[in-house]
Amino acid sequence: MLNIEWQNQVALVSGAGRDQGIGMAIARRLGAAGARLIVTASSARIAERVAELRKAGYPSHHSDA
């Protein structure tokens, strides 16, 4: 999956509300590969996850959907 060039690409990752969940793990891997991230979750914790991604140096935003 990560053999694709992710620089200057945007990845939309859903289900990133849990710190140790699959969605957050995927967001971290894509961020490490150079993708800019938009993450969503059904919980209010999504703002915390975005803060964690930004702290790790991954350009990230969340959807208020």
C-alpha positions in Angstrom: 0.0 0.0 0.0 2.7 2.5 0.9 4.7 2.0 -2.2 2.5 4.7 -3.7 4.0 8.3 -3.8 2.0 10.1 -1.1 3.8 13.5 -1.2 1.4 16.2 -2.1 -1.6 13.8 -1.9 -4.5 14.1 0.5 -5.8 11.0 2.4 -9.2 10.8 3.9 -9.2 8.4 6.9 -12.4 7.5 8.7 -12.6 5.9 12.1 -9.6 7.6 13.6 -11.2 8.4 17.0 -9.4 5.8 19.0 -5.7 6.4 19.8 -4.8 2.7 19.4 -7.4 1.9 16.6 -7.0 0.9 13.0 -8.0 4.3 11.6 -5.5 6.2 13.6 -2.8 3.6 12.8 -3.5 4.1 9.1 -3.5 7.9 9.5 0.0 7.7 11.1 1.4 5.4 8.4 0.0 7.7 5.6 1.3 10.8 7.4 4.7 9.2 7.7 4.6 8.5 4.0 4.0 12.2 3.3 0.3 12.4 2.9 -1.7 15.4 4.1 -4.5 14.0 6.3 -8.2 14.6 6.8 -9.5 12.3 9.5 -13.0 11.6 10.7 -14.6 9.8 13.6 -18.0 9.4 15.2 -16.6 10.6 18.6 -15.6 14.0 20.0 -12.0 12.7 20.5 -11.2 13.5 16.9 -9.8 16.9 17.8 -7.4 15.1 20.2 -6.3 12.7 17.5 -5.6 15.6 15.0 -3.6 17.4 17.7 -1.5 14.2 18.1 -0.9 13.9 14.4 0.1 17.5 14.1 2.5 17.1 17.0 4.1 14.2 15.1 4.6 16.6 12.2 1.8 15.4 9.9 -0.4 18.1 8.3 -3.9 17.1 9.6 -7.4 18.4 9.7 -10.7 16.9 10.9 -14.2 16.8 9.5 -17.1 18.0 11.7 -19.4 15.6 10.0 
